[in-house]
Amino acid sequence: MVESLRKFFRDFISGRLGLPITFWLYGVLIALTLDFLTSKATTLWQVVLIVTITLVHLVLIVVAVWNASKLYLGSRYWKWLARLVVIINVFKWLWHLPLLASTLSSALGFPIYSDKYWLMGIKNNTYVCERPEYFDTPQRLAKRKNCGMKVDPKGELIGVRCHKGLYLYTYNKETCLKYLNRIKPRDNLSN
C-alpha cells in the first residue's frame, strides 16, 4: 500500500500521469472542491486547515502540471495554455498572500491590524476608537458578510450596514474621536 502511494506520488509529481489527467482531475477538480469547502467553512480553524491544504495542493499541482506539460506530445497550444493557467494561479496566490498571512496570524492569536482605518465601537460599556483587524476593514467586512457600504459626503465616515448592525469607520483617530464625541459625553470616551 505504502509503496503504491509512493509510486503514484512519484508519477504525479514527475508528470507521468499525463497532462489532461494531472491538469483536469488533480488540478481543476480538486481546486474547485477546495474552493467549495472554503466557502462553507464557518470557523477560523476550518479556514486555516483548508487554506493550508490548498496551498500544499497549489505547490504540488504547479510542479506536476509543469512537468506533465514538458512530457506532453500533443498540441503545443495545450502545453502552453496549461503553463499559463499555472502561472496565473501562482500570481493569484501571491496576490492573496497578505490575507493568508493575516488568517494564520489571527488563528495563532497574533492579529494584524489595519493601518488605514479606525473603527468606532463599544468595549466594557465604553465607546472606543480602535484599529480594526485586517479582516474587519470596511471593504473586507462588506464583502465577507455581503453588506452594504457607504461613504459620507465629506469622505470622513464609512458605514457598513449588515444584518447584525452598523459598523462605522474613519481614516484617522482624530475623526473617530470627533464622531464619538457627538454620540457620548467626553468623559465616557476611551482612547
Secondary structure, DSSP 8 states (H G I E B T S, - for coil): -HHHHHHHHHHHHHTTT-HHIIIIIIIIIHHHHHHHHHHH--SHHHHHHHHHHHHHHHHHHHHHHHHHHHH--S-HHHHHHHHHHHHHHHHHHHHTHHHHHHHHHHHTT---B-SS-EEEEEETTEEEEE--BGGGSHHHHHHHHT-EEEE-TTS-EEEEEETTEEEEEESSHHHHHHHHHHHS-GGGEE-
